Amino acid sequence: MEGRKLQLTGGSTYVVSLPKRWVLDAGLKAGDTVFLETEGDGAVSVRPRPADKVPMRRRLFEEKGEERRDHLLRKLIGAYIGGFSFIEIRFPSEMAPFVRKVAREFSRHPGSVGHRGAERGEVPPAHALDRSRDARGCPGGPPDAR
């Protein structure tokens, strides 16, 4: 990693120089636009071209009341492993305690971040990964994606 000094120009603009080798390798020249992206940890990435954002993949499960705990939990885990970034469960109101319990269990699965929204029938992904950078490169996923 290389350190660069932050410079103040004009009293309100901060500037940092880019390594010449990186600029040449990226095919850039003076006057070209570079793109900044703030990462999840607060770091900033400089890109020679805009990064393609992978659209958020959604998975909807419609539960009718015949579901067993293990089956629903496996469906949730399968959707997460399949790369879905938003998982939603629709269910009759009388199933709310059962679905909340399974959603909590899913959120406690290794790597989870919680189960905000479970009371509304929503289950977030087991963690918030940028799937465009997933080293697994898993294509597709379970059917019925919306």
Secondary structure as UniProt FT lines:
FT   STRAND          7..9
FT   TURN            10..12
FT   STRAND          13..15
FT   HELIX           20..25
FT   TURN            26..27
FT   TURN            30..31
FT   STRAND          35..38
FT   TURN            40..41
FT   STRAND          44..47
FT   STRAND          58..62
FT   HELIX           69..81
FT   TURN            82..83
FT   STRAND          86..90
FT   HELIX           93..95
FT   HELIX           96..107
FT   TURN            110..111
FT   TURN            116..117
FT   HELIX           118..120
FT   STRAND          122..123
FT   HELIX           131..133
FT   TURN            135..136
//
